[in-house]
Protein backbone atom coordinates (compact mmCIF):
# COMPACT_ATOMS: atom_id res chain seq x y z
CA UNK A 1 0.00 0.00 0.00
CA UNK A 2 2.23 2.75 -1.28
CA UNK A 3 1.92 6.01 0.67
CA UNK A 4 -1.08 4.81 2.67
CA UNK A 5 -1.68 2.61 5.69
CA UNK A 6 -4.83 0.88 6.93
CA UNK A 7 -6.40 2.07 10.17
CA UNK A 8 -7.14 -1.33 11.71
CA UNK A 9 -9.38 0.20 14.37
CA UNK A 10 -11.64 2.12 12.03
CA UNK A 11 -11.38 -0.13 8.95
CA UNK A 12 -10.26 2.57 6.56
CA UNK A 13 -7.05 3.83 5.04
CA UNK A 14 -5.29 6.93 6.26
CA UNK A 15 -2.63 8.84 4.36
CA UNK A 16 0.85 8.28 5.70
CA UNK A 17 2.28 11.66 6.63
CA UNK A 18 5.76 12.87 7.43
CA UNK A 19 6.41 15.68 9.84
CA UNK A 20 7.91 18.46 7.66
CA UNK A 21 10.20 19.51 10.52
CA UNK A 22 11.58 15.95 10.76
CA UNK A 23 12.73 16.64 14.30
CA UNK A 24 13.30 12.93 14.91
CA UNK A 25 16.65 13.35 13.17
CA UNK A 26 17.81 15.22 16.27
CA UNK A 27 16.60 12.48 18.61
CA UNK A 28 19.45 10.05 17.94
CA UNK A 29 22.36 12.37 18.84
CA UNK A 30 20.50 13.75 21.86
CA UNK A 31 19.61 10.26 23.06
CA UNK A 32 23.23 9.11 22.78
CA UNK A 33 24.41 12.04 24.87
CA UNK A 34 21.83 11.40 27.59
CA UNK A 35 22.64 7.68 27.51
CA UNK A 36 26.21 8.54 28.50
CA UNK A 37 24.88 10.18 31.65
CA UNK A 38 22.80 7.10 32.47
CA UNK A 39 25.80 4.82 31.96
CA UNK A 40 27.84 6.91 34.40
CA UNK A 41 24.96 6.65 36.87
CA UNK A 42 25.11 2.86 36.57
CA UNK A 43 28.86 2.86 37.20
CA UNK A 44 28.48 4.99 40.32
CA UNK A 45 25.73 2.81 41.79
CA UNK A 46 27.52 -0.46 40.96
CA UNK A 47 30.59 0.80 42.84
CA UNK A 48 28.64 0.46 46.11
CA UNK A 49 27.42 -2.81 47.69
CA UNK A 50 23.70 -3.16 46.82
CA UNK A 51 22.82 -5.01 50.04
CA UNK A 52 24.42 -2.55 52.45
CA UNK A 53 22.05 0.20 53.73
CA UNK A 54 24.99 2.23 55.08
CA UNK A 55 26.21 2.64 51.50
CA UNK A 56 23.12 4.62 50.49
CA UNK A 57 24.05 8.04 52.01
CA UNK A 58 27.49 8.22 50.32
CA UNK A 59 26.03 6.84 47.07
CA UNK A 60 23.31 9.50 47.12
CA UNK A 61 25.91 12.19 47.85
CA UNK A 62 28.02 11.10 44.86
CA UNK A 63 25.01 11.00 42.52
CA UNK A 64 23.81 14.44 43.62
CA UNK A 65 27.33 15.83 43.21
CA UNK A 66 27.49 14.29 39.74
CA UNK A 67 24.21 16.01 38.86
CA UNK A 68 25.71 19.38 39.78
CA UNK A 69 28.84 18.79 37.70
CA UNK A 70 26.57 18.25 34.67
CA UNK A 71 25.34 21.85 34.53
CA UNK A 72 27.69 23.26 31.88
CA UNK A 73 27.75 20.08 29.82
CA UNK A 74 23.96 19.87 29.98
CA UNK A 75 23.63 23.47 28.74
CA UNK A 76 25.91 22.77 25.78
CA UNK A 77 24.10 19.53 24.96
CA UNK A 78 20.68 21.17 25.23
CA UNK A 79 21.82 24.11 23.09
CA UNK A 80 22.95 21.75 20.33
CA UNK A 81 19.60 19.91 20.28
CA UNK A 82 17.41 23.02 20.50
CA UNK A 83 19.44 24.83 17.82
CA UNK A 84 19.20 21.82 15.48
CA UNK A 85 15.43 21.52 15.93
CA UNK A 86 14.98 25.28 15.53
CA UNK A 87 16.87 25.19 12.21
CA UNK A 88 14.70 22.33 10.97
CA UNK A 89 11.53 24.16 12.01
CA UNK A 90 12.63 27.40 10.30
CA UNK A 91 13.55 25.53 7.10
CA UNK A 92 10.16 23.76 7.06
CA UNK A 93 8.36 27.11 7.37
CA UNK A 94 10.47 28.73 4.66
CA UNK A 95 9.89 25.78 2.28
CA UNK A 96 6.16 26.21 2.77
CA UNK A 97 6.41 29.96 2.21
CA UNK A 98 8.11 29.77 -1.20
CA UNK A 99 4.85 30.41 -3.02
CA UNK A 100 3.63 33.06 -0.59
CA UNK A 101 4.16 36.79 -0.45
CA UNK A 102 7.57 38.32 0.05
CA UNK A 103 6.18 40.05 3.15
CA UNK A 104 5.26 36.75 4.81
CA UNK A 105 8.61 35.22 3.96
CA UNK A 106 10.32 38.19 5.58
CA UNK A 107 8.13 37.85 8.69
CA UNK A 108 9.07 34.18 8.93
CA UNK A 109 12.77 34.98 8.69
CA UNK A 110 12.45 37.51 11.51
CA UNK A 111 10.10 35.48 13.74
CA UNK A 112 11.31 35.74 17.34
CA UNK A 113 11.89 32.33 18.95
CA UNK A 114 14.68 33.30 21.35
CA UNK A 115 12.50 33.38 24.48
CA UNK A 116 11.06 29.95 23.75
CA UNK A 117 14.52 28.53 23.01
CA UNK A 118 15.90 29.84 26.30
CA UNK A 119 12.98 28.36 28.21
CA UNK A 120 13.36 25.00 26.46
CA UNK A 121 17.09 24.94 27.17
CA UNK A 122 16.55 25.59 30.89
CA UNK A 123 14.02 22.76 31.02
CA UNK A 124 16.42 20.39 29.25
CA UNK A 125 19.22 21.15 31.72
CA UNK A 126 16.91 20.29 34.64
CA UNK A 127 15.85 17.05 32.95
CA UNK A 128 19.43 15.96 32.25
CA UNK A 129 20.46 16.65 35.83
CA UNK A 130 17.41 14.75 37.05
CA UNK A 131 18.76 11.44 35.64
CA UNK A 132 21.25 10.84 38.52
CA UNK A 133 18.94 12.49 41.07
CA UNK A 134 16.00 10.23 40.18
CA UNK A 135 18.31 7.19 40.21
CA UNK A 136 19.39 8.07 43.76
CA UNK A 137 15.76 8.34 44.85
CA UNK A 138 14.97 4.98 43.27
CA UNK A 139 17.83 3.26 45.13
CA UNK A 140 16.70 4.85 48.39
CA UNK A 141 13.16 3.52 47.91
CA UNK A 142 14.41 0.04 47.04
CA UNK A 143 16.70 -0.05 50.07
CA UNK A 144 13.81 0.96 52.32
CA UNK A 145 11.74 -1.91 50.87
CA UNK A 146 14.57 -4.36 51.60
CA UNK A 147 14.67 -3.25 55.24
CA UNK A 148 10.92 -3.78 55.56
CA UNK A 149 10.88 -7.15 53.79
CA UNK A 150 14.02 -9.20 54.41
CA UNK A 151 12.66 -12.10 52.32
CA UNK A 152 12.95 -9.94 49.18
CA UNK A 153 16.37 -8.49 50.02
CA UNK A 154 18.24 -10.47 47.36
CA UNK A 155 15.63 -9.63 44.71
CA UNK A 156 15.75 -5.95 45.61
CA UNK A 157 19.57 -5.98 45.49
CA UNK A 158 19.31 -7.18 41.87
CA UNK A 159 16.93 -4.31 41.13
CA UNK A 160 19.43 -1.86 42.56
CA UNK A 161 22.10 -3.30 40.28
CA UNK A 162 19.74 -2.66 37.34
CA UNK A 163 19.73 1.08 38.10
CA UNK A 164 21.97 1.90 35.15
CA UNK A 165 19.65 0.07 32.76
CA UNK A 166 16.61 1.84 34.23
CA UNK A 167 18.39 5.20 33.96
CA UNK A 168 19.18 4.48 30.28
CA UNK A 169 15.51 3.77 29.53
CA UNK A 170 14.54 7.04 31.18
CA UNK A 171 17.26 8.95 29.31
CA UNK A 172 16.01 7.66 25.94
CA UNK A 173 12.40 8.47 26.86
CA UNK A 174 13.48 12.02 27.75
CA UNK A 175 15.27 12.39 24.41
CA UNK A 176 12.33 11.03 22.40
CA UNK A 177 9.74 13.14 24.20
CA UNK A 178 11.73 16.36 24.49
CA UNK A 179 12.88 16.55 20.88
CA UNK A 180 9.25 16.30 19.74
CA UNK A 181 8.11 18.78 22.39
CA UNK A 182 10.85 21.23 21.40
CA UNK A 183 9.72 21.05 17.77
CA UNK A 184 6.10 21.56 18.83
CA UNK A 185 6.90 24.63 20.95
CA UNK A 186 9.06 26.23 18.26
CA UNK A 187 6.44 25.60 15.56
CA UNK A 188 3.83 27.24 17.78
CA UNK A 189 6.05 30.25 18.52
CA UNK A 190 6.99 30.77 14.88
CA UNK A 191 3.40 30.34 13.67
CA UNK A 192 1.99 32.80 16.19
CA UNK A 193 4.73 35.29 15.35
CA UNK A 194 3.33 35.55 11.81
CA UNK A 195 -0.31 35.75 12.88
CA UNK A 196 -1.40 32.10 12.88
CA UNK A 197 -4.22 31.44 15.35
CA UNK A 198 -5.11 27.83 14.50
CA UNK A 199 -3.54 24.61 13.27
CA UNK A 200 -4.52 21.19 11.91
CA UNK A 201 -3.67 18.16 14.05
CA UNK A 202 -1.70 15.63 11.98
CA UNK A 203 -0.70 12.10 12.96
CA UNK A 204 1.97 9.96 11.32
CA UNK A 205 -0.88 7.88 9.87
CA UNK A 206 0.45 4.43 10.79
CA UNK A 207 -0.94 1.64 12.96
CA UNK A 208 1.05 2.77 16.02
CA UNK A 209 -0.93 6.01 16.38
CA UNK A 210 -2.75 6.08 19.72
CA UNK A 211 -6.56 5.88 19.57
CA UNK A 212 -6.96 9.25 21.28
CA UNK A 213 -4.58 10.90 18.82
CA UNK A 214 -6.27 9.22 15.85
CA UNK A 215 -9.49 10.94 16.88
CA UNK A 216 -7.71 14.31 16.70
CA UNK A 217 -6.31 13.76 13.20
CA UNK A 218 -7.38 16.39 10.65
CA UNK A 219 -9.23 18.53 13.19
CA UNK A 220 -8.58 22.24 13.63
CA UNK A 221 -7.62 23.67 17.02
CA UNK A 222 -6.58 27.06 18.36
CA UNK A 223 -3.05 27.63 19.61
CA UNK A 224 -4.59 29.44 22.57
CA UNK A 225 -6.84 26.52 23.48
CA UNK A 226 -5.11 23.09 23.48
CA UNK A 227 -7.58 20.22 23.05
CA UNK A 228 -8.36 17.56 25.65
CA UNK A 229 -6.90 14.27 24.42
CA UNK A 230 -7.59 10.80 25.80
CA UNK A 231 -4.18 9.28 26.57
CA UNK A 232 -5.83 6.17 28.02
CA UNK A 233 -8.46 3.95 26.45
CA UNK A 234 -12.24 3.58 26.46
CA UNK A 235 -12.24 1.62 29.73
CA UNK A 236 -9.66 3.75 31.52
CA UNK A 237 -9.66 7.21 29.97
CA UNK A 238 -6.90 9.65 30.86
CA UNK A 239 -7.76 13.08 29.50
CA UNK A 240 -4.85 15.51 29.17
CA UNK A 241 -4.89 18.95 27.55
CA UNK A 242 -2.04 19.39 25.07
CA UNK A 243 -1.04 20.24 21.51
CA UNK A 244 0.41 17.53 19.21
CA UNK A 245 3.97 16.51 20.02
CA UNK A 246 3.80 17.74 23.60
CA UNK A 247 3.16 14.42 25.36
CA UNK A 248 5.40 11.39 25.90
CA UNK A 249 6.24 9.33 22.80
CA UNK A 250 3.94 11.45 20.61
CA UNK A 251 4.80 11.55 16.88
CA UNK A 252 1.96 13.88 15.92
CA UNK A 253 2.59 17.43 14.77
CA UNK A 254 0.71 20.67 14.20
CA UNK A 255 0.24 21.97 10.66
CA UNK A 256 -0.10 25.75 11.14
CA UNK A 257 -2.83 27.58 9.29
CA UNK A 258 -1.07 30.72 8.09
CA UNK A 259 -3.37 33.72 8.03
CA UNK A 260 -1.83 35.14 4.87
CA UNK A 261 -1.98 32.00 2.72
N, C-alpha and C positions, 0 to 999 in steps of 0.2 A: 504494500500500500504506500506508494511513493508520496511523501509530503503530507500524509494524513495518518491518523491513528484512530482505532475504534475505542469509543467510550464504553467499556464493558458494563458499566453500571446503568447507563441510560440507553444502550443499544443503538447508538448512532456514532457517526464519525465526527471527529473534531479536527480542525486544521492544526498541524504541528507548527508551533511558533518558536522563534528564537529571539531571546532578549537582545534588542539592538545594542545595548550597552556591553553585553557579553562580559559582565563583571566576574563571572566564574573563572576567567583566565587569571585573575589576581588571587584566587583562593588557594591554588597550589603553593606558590611561594610563601604566602602568609601562613598557611598551615604548617609548612616545613619549619618556619622560624619558631612558631609556637610549640611545635613538637619538641624542639631542642630544649625549651624550658621544662616541659614535662619530663623529658629524659633525665635532666639534672635533678628534678624533684625525686624521681625514682632512685637515683644514685644516693642522694642524701638520706632518704628514708631507709634504704637497704644497708646503710652503714651503721645503723643502730639495731640492737637485738629486738625483734618484734614481740617477744614474750616478756619483756622487762618494763613494767610500768614506770620505773624511775628514769627510763631513757626518754620518755615523752617530753618533759620540760626542755631538755637541751635540744632535742630534735625540733620541737616547735620553734625554739629560739633561732636555730640555724635556718629553718625555712622562712621565718619572718624576715630575718636579716637578708636572705637571698632575694626575697621580694623587693626589698628596698634598693638593693644593688641593681635591680632591673630597670629603674626609672629612666635613665638616659637611653639605654638600649631599646626599651619599649617605645619611647618617643620616636626614635629613628625608624624603628620597624613599622610603627603605626603611620608615620609620615609617608613612608614608601608605599604602603598599601592604599592609603587615602588618596595620595597624589595620582597613583596609577588608575584607580577607579574614577577619579574626577576627570582625568584625561579621556578615558573611554566614554564617559557620560557626555562631555563636551563634544567629542567627535561624532557621537550618535545624533546629537541635536543639530550640529552643523550639516551632517549628511542629509537630514530631513529638511533642512532649511534651504537647500540648494535652489529649489524652484520657487522660493518665497521672495518677498520683497527685500531689497537691500537694507531697508530700515530694520526689519526683524532680524536679519543676519547680524547686523551690527549690535543690536540689543543682546543677542545670544552671546556674542563674543565678550561683551562687557558685563554679563550677568554676574552679580556678586555672590560667591559661594564661600568666601573666606570664613565668615562666622560659623557656618555649618561645618566646615572642615576642621576648624579649631575645636569645636564641641565634640565632633566625632573622634578626633585624635585623643582628647582627654579621656573619653570613655574607653577607648582601646587600651590606653596605658593602664587604667584601673583594672580592666579585664585581664590583661597579661599578668599583672602583679597578683591577681587573685588566684592564679593557678597554684603557686606554692602555698598560699594562705589557706585555700579551700582544702588542699591535701593535708595540711596540718590539722585542720578541724576534723577531717574524716578519720585520721589516725587517732585523735583524741576520743572520738565517739566510739570507735572500735575497741580501744583499750578499756574504756569504761564498761562496755558490754562484756568483755572478757572477765573483768573483776566481779561482775554481777552473776555471771554464768560460767563457772570454772569448767563445766563439761564441754563447752564450745571454745575453750581457750586455744586449742591447736588450730581449729578451723578459722578462728578470728585472726590468728597470727599469719595464716596464709593470705587472708584478705589484706592485711597490712602490707605484706610483701608485694601485693598486686597494685600498690598505690601508684607506681609509675605508669602502669598500663591504664589505670583509671584516669590519671591526669592526662595521658595522651589522648584518650577518647574525648575528654572535655576540651582539650586544646583544639582538636580538629572540629568539634562542634562549634566552638567560638569562631574559628576561622570561617567556616561555611556560613554561619548565621550572620556574622558581622560584615563580611564582604557584600552580601546581598542587601543588608540593611543600609550600609554606607551608600551603595548605588541608589537605593530607594530614596534616601534623604537628599542626596545631591540632585537627583532628577526632580524631586519636588521643589527644591530651592531654585533650580534653574528655570523650571516651568513657571513658577509663580513670579519670578523676576521679570518675565516677559509677558505677564498678564494672564497666564492660564489659571482658570478657576476649577476646572474639572479634568478628569482623566478616565480612560477605559481600562478596566481590570483585565489583564491578559494572563492566562496560564501557559505552561509549556506545551499543553495539549496531549500529553502522553498518559499512560495508564497509572503512573505513580502520583498523579495530581490528587490531593486530598479532596474528599467529597465536599467539604465546606467551601473550598477554594473553587471547585468546579462550578458550584452554584453562583459564584461571583463573576465567572468568566463572561466577558463581553458587556458587562453592565457599567454604567457611568456613575461615578461618585465625585463628590467635591473634595478638594484638598483640605478644606477647612472642616470637613465632617467625615472622618474615617468610618467605614462601615463596620457593623458587628458581624464577625465571622465565626462560624462554629468550628472550633479546632478539635472537637470530640467526634461523637457519632450520634445517630438517632437515639440510641438508648442512654448514652451518657454525654449529653451536649456540654460543650465548654465554650461559651461565647466570649470572644475577645475582640475589642475594637482596634483595628489596625489597617494600614494601607498594605498593598502587596509588597512582598519582600521584607517586611519588618518583623516577621515572626520566625522562630527556629525552623531551619531546614526548608524555608519557603523559596521556590524557584519562580514564583509569579513576578510580574512587573507591571508598572503603571505606564500606559501609553498616553502622554499628555495631549489634551485637546488645546491646540494653540489658537488663541483668540483671533489672530490675524491671518489664519490659513483661509 
